[in-house]
Amino acid sequence: MPKKKAAKKKLTHFDAKGNAVMVDVSAKASTVREAIAKGSVYMEPATLKLITSRKVKKGDVLAVAQLAGIQAAKRTPDMIPLCHPIALSSVKVDLVCDAKAVRITATCKVTGQTGVEMEALTAVSAAALTVYDMCKSADRAMRISDIRLVKKSGGKSGVFEQK
């Protein structure tokens, strides 16, 4: 069976001349939109123990990282130049420790004309960087990894989901 050609995707943040542009969303319908992003901060077991026992000198790592993620989601357009400022209706950032890492999940919601993928990804990134910052004196070999969009819903393109 012959292989189908992949449809060429158009990059939306460039005009016909190749200049960067903010996408015009004025004609889009306002719908409920949600995005979920995840990421991990891998570290030594001793560092995880410091976090879970709340013995990190800078304070409660998980609580501070959670707040950093929420704050970052709200400030996404200040960091990502072509990202629309939106009125987020909800931002949740969950951090869970397992045997190898701090696992971070961010869920962002809005009723609007554009999605919240960048806000969810930014929340995870800021939370991960905060974990690193607060624990770097104990473990400089920590590794931030696996930051990705796992689900998005709402809008014309519908649902996207990956594990």
C-alpha positions in Angstrom: 0.0 0.0 0.0 1.5 3.4 -1.0 2.4 5.7 1.8 0.2 8.8 2.2 2.0 12.2 2.2 1.8 13.9 5.5 -0.3 17.1 5.3 2.0 20.1 5.5 1.2 22.0 8.7 1.1 25.8 8.6 3.0 27.6 11.3 0.5 30.2 12.6 2.8 32.7 14.1 4.3 33.9 10.8 2.8 36.1 8.1 3.3 35.6 4.4 6.6 37.5 4.6 7.9 35.4 7.4 7.5 38.0 10.1 6.4 37.0 13.6 2.8 37.8 14.3 0.4 37.3 17.2 -2.4 35.1 15.8 -5.7 36.9 15.4 -8.3 35.0 17.4 -11.1 37.5 17.1 -13.2 35.3 14.8 -12.8 32.2 17.0 -15.7 31.1 19.2 -15.3 31.4 22.9 -15.3 27.9 24.4 -14.2 26.1 27.5 -10.6 25.1 27.1 -8.4 22.9 29.3 -4.8 21.8 29.1 -2.8 19.4 31.2 1.0 19.3 31.2 3.4 17.1 33.1 7.1 17.1 33.9 9.6 15.6 36.4 12.6 16.6 38.4 14.9 13.6 38.9 17.2 13.6 41.9 19.1 11.5 44.4 17.0 9.6 47.0 18.6 11.7 49.8 17.3 14.9 48.2 13.8 13.5 47.9 14.0 12.6 51.6 14.9 16.2 52.4 11.9 17.4 50.5 9.4 14.9 52.0 10.7 15.4 55.5 10.6 19.2 54.9 14.2 19.7 55.9 15.3 21.8 53.0 16.8 25.0 54.4 14.8 27.3 52.0 11.5 25.9 53.2 8.6 23.7 52.0 9.8 22.9 48.5 6.5 21.4 47.2 4.4 24.4 48.5 6.7 27.0 47.1 7.0 25.2 43.7 3.2 24.9 43.6 2.8 28.6 44.1 5.6 29.3 41.5 3.7 27.2 39.0 0.4 29.0 39.5 2.1 32.4 39.4 4.0 31.5 36.2 0.8 30.3 34.4 -0.8 33.7 35.1 2.3 35.5 33.7 2.8 33.3 30.6 2.3 36.2 28.1 5.1 38.1 29.9 7.6 35.3 29.0 6.3 34.0 25.7 6.2 36.9 23.3 3.3 35.8 21.0 1.2 34.3 23.7 -2.2 35.9 24.2 -3.0 37.4 27.7 -6.0 35.4 28.9 -8.2 35.4 31.9 -7.5 32.0 33.4 -10.5 30.6 35.3 -8.4 27.9 37.0 -4.8 26.8 37.6 -3.9 23.7 39.5 -0.4 22.5 40.1 0.2 19.2 41.8 3.6 17.9 42.9 4.1 14.3 44.0 7.3 12.6 45.2 8.1 9.0 44.2 11.3 7.0 44.6 13.1 8.8 41.8 11.6 12.2 41.2 9.2 15.0 42.0 6.4 14.6 39.4 4.6 17.8 38.4 1.1 18.1 36.8 -0.4 21.4 35.9 -4.0 21.9 34.8 -5.2 25.2 33.3 -8.7 26.2 32.3 -10.3 29.2 30.5 -13.4 30.1 28.7 -12.0 32.0 25.7 -10.9 32.2 22.1 -7.5 30.6 22.5 -6.1 27.6 24.3 -4.1 27.3 27.6 -1.4 24.8 26.5 1.4 27.4 27.0 0.1 28.3 30.5 0.1 24.6 31.6 3.6 24.1 30.2 4.9 27.2 31.8 3.4 26.2 35.1 5.2 22.9 35.0 8.5 24.5 33.9 8.4 27.1 36.7 7.5 24.6 39.3 10.4 22.3 38.2 12.9 25.2 38.2 11.7 26.1 41.7 12.3 22.6 42.9 15.8 22.8 41.4 16.5 26.2 42.9 15.5 25.2 46.4 17.4 21.9 46.4 20.5 22.8 44.3 22.8 23.1 47.4 22.0 19.5 48.2 22.0 18.0 44.7 23.4 19.9 41.7 22.9 16.8 39.5 19.1 17.1 39.5 17.6 16.7 36.0 14.5 18.4 34.8 12.9 16.3 32.2 9.8 15.1 30.4 8.0 18.4 30.2 5.1 17.8 27.8 1.5 18.5 27.0 -0.6 15.4 27.9 -4.1 16.7 27.1 -5.9 19.6 25.6 -9.5 20.1 25.0 -11.9 22.8 23.6 -11.7 24.9 20.6 -12.0 23.9 16.9 -9.3 21.3 17.0 -11.0 19.2 19.7 -9.2 16.8 22.0 -5.5 16.0 22.0 -4.3 13.3 24.4 -1.1 11.4 24.9 0.3 9.4 27.9 
